[in-house]
Amino acid sequence: MQKSAPVPILAQAPLPVTMTAPINFKTIIGDAAFIGSNSSLVAPVTIGNGATVGAGSVITRDVADHSLAFERSKQLSKDNYQRPQKLKK
């Protein structure tokens, strides 16, 4: 019997665009920023230091420092927003 050369299982191919996107577009999240559950950040966006993104929002533009951003149809922002502090017992 004649031995054959090994056949690669996966051929080398260039990465699809979706896998190279993080290199081209960055999402930057600042210190003490809060991203609500089920939110989507559409890159490239920057979430500022201490900013809050409302739950279920789709953020398409940058959010300034210490701002509240929430979006359902049109993104709204409230400047100088402070999250309520929990009372300590």
N, CA, C and O of each residue as an XYZ file, in Angstrom:
356
protein
N       0.820     -1.180      0.000
C       0.000      0.000      0.000
C       0.859      1.236      0.000
O       1.929      1.281      0.607
N       0.371      2.224     -0.687
C       1.108      3.473     -0.792
C       0.502      4.484      0.182
O      -0.715      4.664      0.235
N       1.378      5.140      0.951
C       0.883      6.142      1.900
C       0.609      7.449      1.180
O       1.385      7.881      0.327
N      -0.518      8.079      1.538
C      -0.843      9.374      0.921
C      -0.488     10.499      1.896
O      -0.350     10.277      3.099
N      -0.346     11.688      1.360
C      -0.020     12.863      2.178
C      -1.227     13.222      3.040
O      -2.370     13.037      2.622
N      -0.973     13.733      4.235
C      -2.100     14.115      5.095
C      -2.927     15.222      4.444
O      -2.391     16.118      3.792
N      -4.222     15.141      4.633
C      -5.145     16.139      4.083
C      -5.596     17.039      5.239
O      -6.095     16.544      6.249
N      -5.423     18.360      5.095
C      -5.862     19.246      6.175
C      -7.384     19.206      6.326
O      -8.114     19.149      5.336
N      -7.849     19.238      7.567
C      -9.285     19.194      7.818
C      -9.937     20.517      7.423
O     -10.990     20.526      6.786
N      -9.313     21.630      7.798
C      -9.846     22.941      7.457
C      -8.847     23.670      6.585
O      -7.668     23.771      6.927
N      -9.312     24.169      5.475
C      -8.436     24.940      4.598
C      -8.239     26.337      5.186
O      -9.147     26.890      5.807
N      -7.077     26.887      4.992
C      -6.812     28.241      5.456
C      -7.551     29.221      4.557
O      -7.420     29.169      3.334
N      -8.326     30.114      5.160
C      -9.084     31.112      4.408
C      -9.011     32.431      5.151
O      -8.835     32.442      6.369
N      -9.144     33.545      4.440
C      -9.147     34.830      5.135
C     -10.356     34.933      6.061
O     -11.400     34.338      5.795
N     -10.211     35.689      7.146
C     -11.313     35.855      8.088
C     -12.443     36.649      7.451
O     -12.184     37.581      6.690
N     -13.682     36.300      7.744
C     -14.791     37.095      7.219
C     -14.797     38.481      7.853
O     -14.189     38.686      8.903
N     -15.467     39.416      7.234
C     -15.492     40.800      7.703
C     -15.992     40.880      9.138
O     -15.472     41.679      9.917
N     -16.975     40.084      9.507
C     -17.524     40.153     10.857
C     -16.484     39.797     11.909
O     -16.588     40.257     13.046
N     -15.499     39.005     11.568
C     -14.479     38.634     12.538
C     -13.350     39.662     12.600
O     -12.594     39.682     13.571
N     -13.224     40.511     11.588
C     -12.183     41.531     11.600
C     -12.719     42.864     12.092
O     -11.934     43.789     12.303
N     -14.035     42.998     12.286
C     -14.638     44.262     12.696
C     -14.054     44.822     13.989
O     -13.822     46.030     14.057
N     -13.797     43.997     15.042
C     -13.255     44.586     16.266
C     -11.921     45.297     16.069
O     -11.575     46.168     16.867
N     -11.179     44.957     15.053
C      -9.913     45.626     14.779
C     -10.176     47.015     14.213
O      -9.440     47.960     14.499
N     -11.240     47.135     13.400
C     -11.531     48.390     12.721
C     -12.370     49.347     13.563
O     -12.232     50.563     13.426
N     -13.228     48.831     14.420
C     -14.142     49.656     15.201
C     -14.004     49.308     16.669
O     -14.052     48.135     17.041
N     -13.834     50.323     17.508
C     -13.670     50.081     18.938
C     -14.838     50.673     19.712
O     -15.330     51.755     19.393
N     -15.271     49.947     20.729
C     -16.206     50.462     21.710
C     -15.412     50.656     22.987
O     -14.790     49.720     23.487
N     -15.432     51.867     23.513
C     -14.663     52.194     24.699
C     -15.647     52.487     25.826
O     -16.542     53.319     25.677
N     -15.476     51.797     26.962
C     -16.337     51.986     28.116
C     -15.496     52.571     29.240
O     -14.504     51.976     29.662
N     -15.903     53.749     29.724
C     -15.145     54.465     30.751
C     -15.275     53.846     32.129
O     -16.063     52.926     32.346
N     -14.486     54.370     33.055
C     -14.494     53.903     34.443
C     -15.845     54.193     35.096
O     -16.445     55.240     34.851
N     -16.319     53.268     35.922
C     -17.555     53.385     36.700
C     -18.790     53.584     35.817
O     -19.811     54.086     36.287
N     -18.705     53.200     34.563
C     -19.873     53.273     33.681
C     -20.778     52.079     33.967
O     -20.303     51.008     34.344
N     -22.082     52.270     33.785
C     -23.055     51.210     34.031
C     -23.837     50.979     32.746
O     -24.440     51.906     32.206
N     -23.827     49.736     32.254
C     -24.567     49.363     31.048
C     -25.730     48.492     31.491
O     -25.516     47.411     32.040
N     -26.968     48.949     31.259
C     -28.151     48.201     31.655
C     -28.278     46.894     30.883
O     -27.707     46.734     29.804
N     -29.033     45.966     31.451
C     -29.187     44.648     30.829
C     -29.877     44.754     29.474
O     -30.687     45.649     29.231
N     -29.532     43.815     28.603
C     -30.105     43.701     27.259
C     -29.859     44.950     26.405
O     -30.657     45.262     25.522
N     -28.772     45.656     26.662
C     -28.411     46.831     25.868
C     -27.470     46.421     24.747
O     -26.729     45.445     24.863
N     -27.510     47.176     23.671
C     -26.615     46.940     22.536
C     -25.830     48.217     22.269
O     -26.398     49.304     22.165
N     -24.514     48.066     22.161
C     -23.651     49.188     21.822
C     -23.180     48.960     20.394
O     -22.468     47.995     20.116
N     -23.577     49.849     19.489
C     -23.252     49.690     18.078
C     -21.948     50.437     17.810
O     -21.915     51.668     17.796
N     -20.869     49.670     17.597
C     -19.526     50.237     17.436
C     -19.452     51.103     16.184
O     -20.156     50.822     15.214
N     -18.643     52.119     16.171
C     -17.774     52.583     17.248
C     -18.489     53.599     18.136
O     -18.990     54.607     17.636
N     -18.543     53.353     19.433
C     -19.094     54.302     20.398
C     -18.185     54.364     21.615
O     -17.421     53.438     21.891
N     -18.282     55.473     22.336
C     -17.550     55.646     23.576
C     -18.559     55.941     24.672
O     -19.371     56.858     24.546
N     -18.507     55.166     25.743
C     -19.347     55.395     26.910
C     -18.450     56.066     27.946
O     -17.452     55.485     28.373
N     -18.797     57.279     28.349
C     -17.936     58.079     29.209
C     -17.839     57.570     30.632
O     -18.580     56.675     31.040
N     -16.911     58.153     31.385
C     -16.706     57.800     32.791
C     -17.967     58.110     33.592
O     -18.509     59.211     33.500
N     -18.435     57.136     34.380
C     -19.595     57.340     35.231
C     -20.914     57.450     34.494
O     -21.923     57.807     35.102
N     -20.938     57.157     33.216
C     -22.177     57.244     32.423
C     -23.063     56.033     32.698
O     -22.580     54.980     33.113
N     -24.372     56.196     32.461
C     -25.338     55.123     32.651
C     -26.100     54.919     31.354
O     -26.589     55.878     30.758
N     -26.201     53.657     30.913
C     -26.979     53.304     29.726
C     -28.197     52.533     30.210
O     -28.063     51.514     30.887
N     -29.384     53.017     29.864
C     -30.628     52.383     30.295
C     -30.789     50.991     29.714
O     -30.301     50.697     28.623
N     -31.480     50.138     30.459
C     -31.686     48.749     30.039
C     -32.446     48.693     28.715
O     -33.382     49.461     28.492
N     -32.036     47.782     27.849
C     -32.704     47.566     26.570
C     -32.408     48.615     25.516
O     -33.051     48.630     24.466
N     -31.453     49.489     25.772
C     -31.140     50.557     24.827
C     -30.243     50.063     23.699
O     -29.475     49.115     23.864
N     -30.354     50.722     22.556
C     -29.448     50.498     21.430
C     -28.700     51.809     21.244
O     -29.248     52.779     20.721
N     -27.447     51.831     21.676
C     -26.665     53.064     21.669
C     -25.869     53.153     20.370
O     -25.070     52.273     20.049
N     -26.107     54.237     19.630
C     -25.467     54.422     18.325
C     -24.528     55.617     18.291
O     -23.804     55.813     17.314
N     -24.536     56.423     19.359
C     -23.664     57.600     19.429
C     -22.946     57.620     20.769
O     -23.340     56.925     21.705
N     -21.892     58.419     20.856
C     -21.117     58.514     22.092
C     -21.974     59.050     23.236
O     -22.881     59.855     23.024
N     -21.672     58.592     24.449
C     -22.346     59.044     25.668
C     -21.317     59.802     26.494
O     -20.240     59.280     26.785
N     -21.648     61.035     26.871
C     -20.712     61.890     27.609
C     -20.515     61.379     29.034
O     -21.299     60.571     29.533
N     -19.445     61.867     29.685
C     -19.181     61.513     31.082
C     -20.379     61.895     31.957
O     -20.998     62.939     31.753
N     -20.697     61.043     32.929
C     -21.733     61.285     33.940
C     -23.081     61.626     33.316
O     -23.805     62.479     33.830
N     -23.423     60.968     32.215
C     -24.703     61.185     31.543
C     -25.532     59.914     31.573
O     -25.003     58.811     31.707
N     -26.843     60.088     31.445
C     -27.765     58.973     31.313
C     -28.171     58.901     29.856
O     -28.602     59.904     29.288
N     -28.044     57.735     29.238
C     -28.440     57.565     27.839
C     -29.401     56.389     27.742
O     -29.148     55.321     28.299
N     -30.485     56.591     27.042
C     -31.430     55.514     26.784
C     -32.023     55.784     25.415
O     -32.187     56.936     25.013
N     -32.339     54.732     24.714
C     -32.787     54.908     23.341
C     -33.768     53.812     22.984
O     -33.489     52.628     23.171
N     -34.884     54.203     22.484
C     -35.849     53.261     21.927
C     -36.021     53.558     20.439
O     -35.942     52.649     19.612
N     -36.252     54.813     20.099
C     -36.332     55.195     18.694
C     -35.326     56.300     18.380
O     -34.675     56.273     17.335
N     -35.201     57.262     19.276
C     -34.211     58.331     19.135
C     -33.417     58.374     20.430
O     -34.001     58.406     21.513
N     -32.108     58.376     20.333
C     -31.270     58.358     21.542
C     -31.410     59.674     22.296
O     -31.278     60.754     21.719
N     -31.680     59.565     23.589
C     -31.785     60.734     24.457
C     -30.678     60.657     25.494
O     -30.289     59.570     25.921
N     -30.174     61.817     25.898
C     -29.150     61.866     26.934
C     -29.504     62.946     27.930
O     -30.046     63.985     27.553
N     -29.205     62.716     29.195
C     -29.407     63.709     30.245
C     -28.049     63.976     30.877
O     -27.436     63.071     31.442
N     -27.579     65.210     30.786
C     -26.258     65.578     31.304
C     -26.243     65.602     32.830
O     -27.267     65.832     33.472
N     -25.076     65.364     33.389
C     -24.825     65.416     34.832
C     -25.783     64.542     35.633
O     -26.282     64.954     36.680
N     -26.034     63.346     35.142
C     -26.929     62.399     35.812
C     -26.175     61.675     36.915
O     -25.036     61.250     36.720
N     -26.806     61.535     38.068
C     -26.234     60.797     39.193
C     -27.141     59.615     39.493
O     -28.332     59.802     39.743
N     -26.598     58.396     39.473
C     -27.387     57.225     39.846
C     -27.741     57.322     41.327
O     -26.909     57.731     42.137
N     -28.975     56.947     41.688
C     -29.330     56.952     43.113
C     -28.467     55.947     43.872
O     -28.189     54.857     43.371
N     -28.049     56.312     45.068
C     -27.249     55.429     45.891
C     -28.165     54.570     46.752
O     -29.166     55.058     47.276
N     -27.828     53.308     46.897
C     -28.593     52.410     47.755
C     -28.349     52.792     49.207
O     -27.237     53.149     49.596
N     -29.418     52.710     50.001
C     -29.275     52.996     51.424
C     -28.604     51.821     52.101
O     -28.994     50.673     51.889
N     -27.602     52.097     52.913
C     -26.914     51.035     53.644
C     -27.579     50.858     54.993
O     -27.891     51.828     55.684
N     -27.786     49.619     55.350
C     -28.448     49.317     56.630
C     -27.456     49.182     57.740
O     -27.838     48.929     58.882
